[in-house]
């Protein structure tokens, strides 16, 4: 089922998510609906806050993006990222290390707004699965960027918070308009 995506200006986007258990049927159903919603919106990631739930739950699928390749290791074993998608991650924690790289990002909660954002080139994330297992993911490329973007959402951090002041200033009027539209609903 497709869920409505919360737009910038809704306070839930700034909420830190609560820990969740994959054993809960409600969480399993929400995760499935989030995957459907993400795919329908042509996104590569979606956090629970973006569908109105302040939870530590995110879904990611970079399998359809061919011009921004990714690598993935799951528990130290190299895996084809396309085969591992979609990822459903509960209570994820990130470790960032080393070099950063600039890349274009957008967000389903900010329609038609993109900016260059600096992110770590390599990330390690620990998370729980719906099956209750703890996994460790090491990622590069678009997947590394998506993990950082979505885990930021789970902590109430938005991609505009990571923009340069110049980029943010150039988008100020569009951001104000989007915020007013959202709050006017």
Backbone bond lengths (Angstrom), bond angles and torsions (degrees), N, CA, C in turn:
res aa  C-N    CA-C-N  psi(-1)  N-CA   C-N-CA  omega(-1)  CA-C   N-CA-C  phi
1 X - - - 1.449 - - 1.532 108.67 -
2 X 1.326 116.27 133.66 1.458 120.51 176.98 1.521 110.39 -80.20
3 X 1.314 115.43 130.81 1.456 122.35 179.21 1.524 109.31 -102.26
4 X 1.335 117.34 152.49 1.466 118.71 175.23 1.532 109.58 -68.69
5 X 1.333 116.34 138.47 1.465 121.04 179.04 1.523 108.87 -93.79
6 X 1.326 115.13 126.65 1.457 122.59 -179.91 1.527 109.05 -70.16
7 X 1.320 115.99 135.84 1.468 122.07 -178.92 1.534 110.63 -101.76
8 X 1.332 114.31 160.48 1.456 122.26 178.37 1.523 109.95 -52.96
9 X 1.319 115.65 135.07 1.457 121.90 -176.91 1.513 110.49 114.05
10 X 1.336 117.19 -22.48 1.459 120.97 176.25 1.527 108.04 -80.27
11 X 1.333 118.16 126.35 1.468 120.86 -176.20 1.538 114.44 -61.08
12 X 1.319 118.72 -20.99 1.475 119.57 -178.99 1.526 110.92 -62.47
13 X 1.336 117.70 -26.44 1.463 119.99 179.61 1.527 111.96 -65.51
14 X 1.323 117.44 -19.39 1.462 121.97 178.78 1.539 112.44 -97.25
15 X 1.334 116.53 2.06 1.470 120.26 -177.11 1.525 111.17 -84.62
16 X 1.320 115.81 136.26 1.467 120.99 173.95 1.527 107.29 -78.62
17 X 1.322 116.11 131.37 1.464 120.25 -176.56 1.523 113.69 -72.73
18 X 1.326 114.85 149.34 1.473 121.44 175.25 1.523 109.24 -84.97
19 X 1.341 116.09 149.67 1.469 121.30 176.41 1.526 109.50 -59.34
20 X 1.329 115.42 147.61 1.459 120.17 -179.58 1.521 110.52 -130.85
21 X 1.332 114.37 162.19 1.463 121.84 175.85 1.528 108.00 -116.27
22 X 1.325 115.71 128.75 1.463 120.60 179.96 1.509 113.05 -67.72
23 X 1.318 116.88 -15.04 1.462 120.18 -178.26 1.533 111.83 -73.70
24 X 1.324 116.54 -18.07 1.463 119.82 -178.48 1.525 110.13 -73.26
25 X 1.304 117.15 128.26 1.465 121.54 -179.17 1.523 111.26 -60.18
26 X 1.320 117.00 -36.90 1.467 121.18 178.99 1.529 110.85 -60.19
27 X 1.324 117.31 -39.27 1.465 121.72 -179.58 1.528 109.88 -69.15
28 X 1.323 116.85 -41.23 1.473 120.51 178.06 1.536 110.69 -61.39
29 X 1.318 116.27 -44.26 1.467 121.13 179.92 1.532 110.46 -66.13
30 X 1.332 116.55 -42.03 1.460 120.58 178.49 1.528 110.43 -62.22
31 X 1.331 117.39 -44.12 1.476 121.20 179.50 1.529 110.57 -60.08
32 X 1.326 117.28 -43.79 1.478 120.75 179.00 1.525 110.65 -63.04
33 X 1.326 116.85 -43.14 1.470 120.76 177.92 1.528 111.00 -64.94
34 X 1.325 117.32 -36.42 1.465 120.82 179.04 1.529 111.00 -66.47
35 X 1.329 117.36 -39.34 1.471 120.49 177.25 1.528 109.12 -62.53
36 X 1.333 116.88 -46.36 1.475 120.59 178.30 1.529 110.90 -59.28
37 X 1.320 116.51 -44.36 1.462 122.05 -178.34 1.525 110.72 -64.01
38 X 1.338 116.50 -44.78 1.465 121.72 179.46 1.526 110.33 -60.11
39 X 1.333 116.51 -47.48 1.467 120.42 179.99 1.529 111.16 -62.97
40 X 1.323 117.57 -43.82 1.468 121.47 -178.74 1.532 111.35 -62.89
41 X 1.343 116.57 -30.60 1.463 121.08 -178.88 1.535 112.04 -91.90
42 X 1.344 116.36 4.35 1.472 121.34 -177.71 1.518 112.80 57.75
43 X 1.335 116.16 37.67 1.457 121.15 177.52 1.519 110.99 -96.90
44 X 1.325 115.69 167.46 1.467 120.44 175.67 1.528 111.20 -109.99
45 X 1.323 117.33 -3.27 1.454 120.96 177.79 1.510 110.14 -162.82
46 X 1.326 114.50 155.71 1.460 120.49 178.27 1.522 108.21 -154.65
47 X 1.323 115.77 129.38 1.459 121.83 177.87 1.532 109.17 -101.60
48 X 1.322 115.90 153.28 1.465 120.53 -178.10 1.531 112.00 -56.22
49 X 1.333 117.37 -35.19 1.462 120.01 178.72 1.524 111.26 -58.66
50 X 1.335 116.93 -30.82 1.460 120.78 -177.65 1.524 112.95 -73.53
51 X 1.334 117.01 -9.98 1.467 120.59 173.89 1.533 109.99 -118.22
52 X 1.341 115.26 20.63 1.461 120.41 172.00 1.509 116.40 87.07
53 X 1.332 118.13 16.01 1.470 121.43 -179.19 1.527 109.81 -121.41
54 X 1.314 118.30 119.81 1.467 121.48 179.58 1.534 109.16 -84.59
55 X 1.327 114.91 77.13 1.465 122.15 -176.81 1.524 110.18 -131.36
56 X 1.321 116.62 157.80 1.472 122.72 175.67 1.530 108.57 -86.69
57 X 1.321 115.85 70.56 1.461 123.14 -178.12 1.522 108.67 -142.26
58 X 1.334 116.38 127.09 1.460 120.57 175.98 1.519 109.91 -140.34
59 X 1.319 115.18 153.05 1.465 121.94 175.18 1.531 107.57 -123.83
60 X 1.326 115.63 143.81 1.465 121.56 -178.14 1.521 108.66 -140.46
61 X 1.340 115.52 139.90 1.468 120.49 174.96 1.527 108.48 -151.09
62 X 1.337 115.89 104.86 1.463 121.26 179.17 1.531 111.51 -103.25
63 X 1.323 117.19 11.58 1.469 121.31 -172.24 1.526 114.44 -65.26
64 X 1.311 118.52 -24.38 1.466 120.97 -177.36 1.524 113.42 -91.21
65 X 1.328 118.06 -5.29 1.463 121.84 -177.39 1.523 108.48 -96.68
66 X 1.331 115.32 108.69 1.458 119.28 -175.25 1.522 113.23 -96.73
67 X 1.326 118.07 -20.40 1.463 119.91 -176.54 1.528 113.34 -88.85
68 X 1.331 117.70 -0.11 1.467 122.56 177.79 1.531 107.95 -133.80
69 X 1.344 117.60 78.53 1.459 121.09 -172.84 1.527 113.88 -65.04
70 X 1.323 114.96 157.05 1.460 122.86 -179.76 1.517 109.38 -132.15
71 X 1.327 115.24 158.27 1.464 120.67 167.31 1.520 107.14 -122.12
72 X 1.332 115.39 155.85 1.459 120.49 -178.07 1.517 110.24 -147.76
73 X 1.331 114.60 133.07 1.461 121.40 168.07 1.513 106.19 -119.75
74 X 1.332 116.18 132.87 1.459 121.99 175.92 1.519 106.43 -113.82
75 X 1.322 115.66 118.48 1.473 121.68 -177.17 1.529 111.26 51.34
76 X 1.343 115.69 41.32 1.451 121.68 176.08 1.514 116.17 83.93
77 X 1.330 118.03 -3.83 1.462 122.21 -178.14 1.529 109.45 -105.46
78 X 1.339 116.09 126.81 1.460 119.77 179.17 1.529 110.44 -65.73
79 X 1.333 115.05 133.01 1.463 122.47 -176.70 1.523 107.81 -133.10
80 X 1.323 117.25 143.65 1.462 120.74 173.61 1.530 107.25 -68.53
81 X 1.341 117.85 117.84 1.464 119.50 -176.96 1.530 113.36 -55.48
82 X 1.349 116.77 -33.79 1.475 118.87 -178.15 1.527 110.94 -64.23
83 X 1.327 117.18 -33.63 1.463 121.57 -178.50 1.533 110.97 -74.17
84 X 1.328 116.45 -30.52 1.466 121.28 -176.02 1.528 113.38 -81.99
85 X 1.326 117.03 -8.88 1.470 120.52 -175.00 1.518 111.70 -86.48
86 X 1.321 119.48 151.93 1.448 125.82 -4.99 1.536 111.05 -79.25
87 X 1.327 115.16 149.75 1.459 121.00 173.82 1.521 108.49 -89.69
88 X 1.325 116.40 136.80 1.461 122.32 171.28 1.519 105.19 -120.11
89 X 1.325 116.01 114.72 1.459 120.89 -174.00 1.521 110.95 -118.41
90 X 1.320 115.23 130.43 1.458 122.06 177.70 1.521 108.79 -111.16
91 X 1.316 116.87 136.41 1.463 123.54 174.48 1.532 113.12 52.21
92 X 1.342 118.35 45.28 1.463 119.62 -176.02 1.531 112.83 -72.96
93 X 1.324 114.09 148.22 1.465 122.60 175.09 1.521 107.24 -128.35
94 X 1.320 116.42 137.61 1.465 121.92 -176.32 1.512 112.19 -108.13
95 X 1.322 115.39 144.49 1.462 122.51 167.26 1.517 106.34 -120.41
96 X 1.324 115.26 124.92 1.458 121.01 -179.75 1.513 107.78 -111.33
97 X 1.315 115.40 140.86 1.450 118.24 -177.15 1.516 110.08 -147.78
98 X 1.319 114.67 141.33 1.449 119.55 168.11 1.508 116.38 74.81
99 X 1.314 113.69 -142.25 1.454 124.80 -169.72 1.530 112.89 -62.69
100 X 1.342 114.62 144.35 1.465 119.73 172.13 1.516 108.13 -109.86
101 X 1.307 114.09 157.94 1.459 120.81 -179.07 1.528 107.58 -139.30
102 X 1.321 115.70 142.13 1.461 121.08 179.90 1.525 108.73 -90.48
103 X 1.321 116.00 141.45 1.455 120.41 178.45 1.513 111.06 -158.26
104 X 1.320 115.49 158.96 1.459 120.85 -179.81 1.520 110.06 -76.91
105 X 1.317 115.16 132.86 1.465 121.44 176.05 1.512 109.62 -130.12
106 X 1.307 113.98 148.80 1.447 122.73 170.33 1.516 106.36 -131.74
107 X 1.311 116.61 -177.87 1.462 120.85 -178.47 1.524 108.21 -155.38
108 X 1.320 116.08 136.33 1.465 120.45 -179.78 1.528 112.38 -62.29
109 X 1.332 117.76 -21.93 1.459 121.28 177.46 1.530 112.75 -85.22
110 X 1.339 116.05 -3.62 1.470 123.20 179.04 1.526 108.12 -130.14
111 X 1.338 118.38 71.65 1.461 120.38 -175.24 1.530 112.51 -53.96
112 X 1.335 114.30 133.89 1.463 122.63 174.64 1.527 114.50 61.36
113 X 1.329 117.56 22.81 1.463 121.18 175.58 1.523 107.45 -117.78
114 X 1.327 116.05 125.14 1.461 122.82 178.35 1.514 108.65 -131.55
115 X 1.336 115.77 155.69 1.464 120.20 176.12 1.520 109.05 -158.07
116 X 1.318 114.63 159.11 1.458 121.32 173.89 1.530 107.19 -80.04
117 X 1.334 115.54 126.54 1.463 121.40 -178.53 1.523 108.06 -127.32
118 X 1.342 116.66 136.02 1.459 121.09 174.32 1.525 108.27 -84.76
119 X 1.327 115.00 129.00 1.467 121.68 178.13 1.523 108.93 -137.81
120 X 1.318 115.97 159.41 1.462 120.82 175.36 1.530 109.11 -62.15
121 X 1.328 116.32 139.92 1.469 121.35 -179.30 1.521 111.58 -73.67
122 X 1.330 116.52 -32.00 1.463 122.19 -179.49 1.525 108.21 -127.85
123 X 1.321 116.62 133.55 1.467 120.32 177.11 1.519 110.32 -129.33
124 X 1.319 114.45 152.32 1.454 121.73 170.88 1.523 105.73 -122.16
125 X 1.311 115.93 128.06 1.463 120.63 179.69 1.523 108.72 -125.12
126 X 1.315 116.08 137.56 1.460 121.58 171.13 1.515 106.39 -109.88
127 X 1.328 116.25 134.57 1.464 120.31 -177.68 1.514 108.86 -153.14
128 X 1.318 114.61 167.83 1.460 121.24 173.92 1.523 108.01 -102.62
129 X 1.323 115.60 152.76 1.461 121.51 176.29 1.519 108.71 -101.25
130 X 1.323 115.96 171.49 1.466 119.91 175.91 1.526 111.26 -63.28
131 X 1.348 116.40 -22.94 1.469 121.06 178.84 1.529 111.83 -82.07
132 X 1.335 116.86 -1.42 1.461 120.01 177.95 1.516 114.42 87.81
133 X 1.328 117.49 4.56 1.464 120.99 178.68 1.523 109.67 -84.70
134 X 1.335 115.81 148.92 1.451 120.64 171.76 1.520 107.01 -96.90
135 X 1.333 115.76 129.60 1.465 120.19 179.88 1.519 109.27 -124.82
136 X 1.334 113.80 157.22 1.457 120.41 173.93 1.520 107.49 -119.08
137 X 1.328 115.31 127.52 1.461 121.87 179.48 1.518 108.49 -113.27
138 X 1.324 116.36 134.69 1.463 121.03 170.00 1.515 106.00 -118.47
139 X 1.331 116.22 126.28 1.468 119.49 -173.23 1.516 111.83 -137.15
140 X 1.349 114.00 153.26 1.461 122.39 171.34 1.530 107.13 -131.34
141 X 1.331 115.24 175.86 1.458 120.34 175.54 1.522 112.75 69.80
142 X 1.322 114.62 -150.96 1.465 120.20 -178.00 1.527 111.77 -59.55
143 X 1.327 117.41 -35.95 1.467 119.65 179.70 1.525 111.02 -62.64
144 X 1.329 117.90 -41.40 1.468 120.82 177.30 1.526 110.16 -61.00
145 X 1.324 116.23 -43.02 1.470 121.47 179.13 1.534 110.56 -63.92
146 X 1.334 116.54 -45.29 1.471 120.72 -179.25 1.529 110.99 -63.46
147 X 1.325 116.98 -41.53 1.475 120.13 178.10 1.530 110.32 -58.87
148 X 1.323 116.99 -46.06 1.464 120.28 -179.41 1.527 111.28 -64.56
149 X 1.329 116.26 -43.88 1.462 121.52 -179.19 1.535 110.78 -61.31
150 X 1.339 116.23 -48.52 1.471 119.99 -176.09 1.525 112.32 -71.19
151 X 1.325 117.19 -39.41 1.468 119.25 179.05 1.527 109.95 -68.35
152 X 1.335 117.58 -32.88 1.469 119.38 170.76 1.527 110.13 -56.82
153 X 1.346 117.00 -47.71 1.477 120.41 178.86 1.523 111.36 -53.04
154 X 1.327 117.06 -42.21 1.467 121.09 -177.24 1.522 111.99 -64.10
155 X 1.332 115.49 -18.57 1.462 121.07 179.92 1.525 112.48 -109.08
156 X 1.340 116.48 14.83 1.458 121.06 176.27 1.522 114.44 77.06
157 X 1.338 116.49 16.36 1.465 121.51 179.65 1.529 107.91 -103.19
158 X 1.325 116.08 131.42 1.462 121.33 -178.29 1.527 110.51 -107.26
159 X 1.324 116.42 156.88 1.457 118.81 -176.75 1.522 112.52 -63.16
160 X 1.328 117.67 -24.07 1.465 119.33 176.29 1.530 110.72 -66.63
161 X 1.326 117.41 -24.33 1.462 121.35 177.24 1.529 111.20 -69.74
162 X 1.318 116.90 -19.93 1.472 122.72 -178.34 1.532 112.13 -98.34
163 X 1.342 117.14 -4.04 1.466 121.23 -179.55 1.514 110.78 -73.04
164 X 1.327 115.33 155.15 1.466 119.79 171.19 1.532 107.65 -67.66
165 X 1.323 115.87 157.32 1.469 118.96 179.55 1.530 110.95 -63.66
166 X 1.325 117.43 -31.35 1.469 121.08 177.97 1.527 110.01 -65.96
167 X 1.337 116.76 -46.60 1.472 120.73 179.53 1.525 110.25 -62.64
168 X 1.318 116.63 -43.87 1.463 120.57 -179.24 1.530 110.55 -63.36
169 X 1.324 116.66 -41.10 1.467 120.62 179.22 1.524 110.74 -63.79
170 X 1.330 117.14 -38.92 1.469 120.14 -179.11 1.532 111.77 -69.49
171 X 1.327 117.02 -22.69 1.473 121.34 179.88 1.531 112.89 -100.97
172 X 1.325 117.39 1.25 1.467 121.16 -172.00 1.522 113.76 -53.40
173 X 1.317 117.88 -46.08 1.467 119.28 -176.72 1.536 110.63 -68.06
174 X 1.329 118.01 -39.03 1.475 120.70 178.18 1.530 110.51 -65.79
175 X 1.339 116.74 -39.59 1.472 120.35 179.04 1.525 110.96 -65.95
176 X 1.332 116.80 -41.87 1.475 120.52 178.32 1.525 110.65 -62.43
177 X 1.332 116.21 -42.92 1.469 120.67 -179.79 1.529 110.44 -62.82
178 X 1.323 117.05 -45.30 1.474 121.31 179.53 1.527 110.14 -62.46
179 X 1.328 116.57 -43.05 1.458 120.92 179.92 1.539 110.74 -62.32
180 X 1.333 116.93 -42.80 1.476 120.97 178.75 1.537 110.89 -64.59
181 X 1.332 117.04 -43.18 1.471 120.72 178.73 1.520 110.44 -59.51
182 X 1.323 116.72 -44.37 1.466 121.60 -178.88 1.516 110.89 -65.30
183 X 1.322 116.42 -46.65 1.463 119.92 -177.15 1.519 112.64 -73.63
184 X 1.329 116.77 -18.21 1.463 120.98 178.62 1.511 114.15 -82.35
185 X 1.351 116.10 -6.50 1.471 119.50 -177.71 1.498 112.29 -79.85
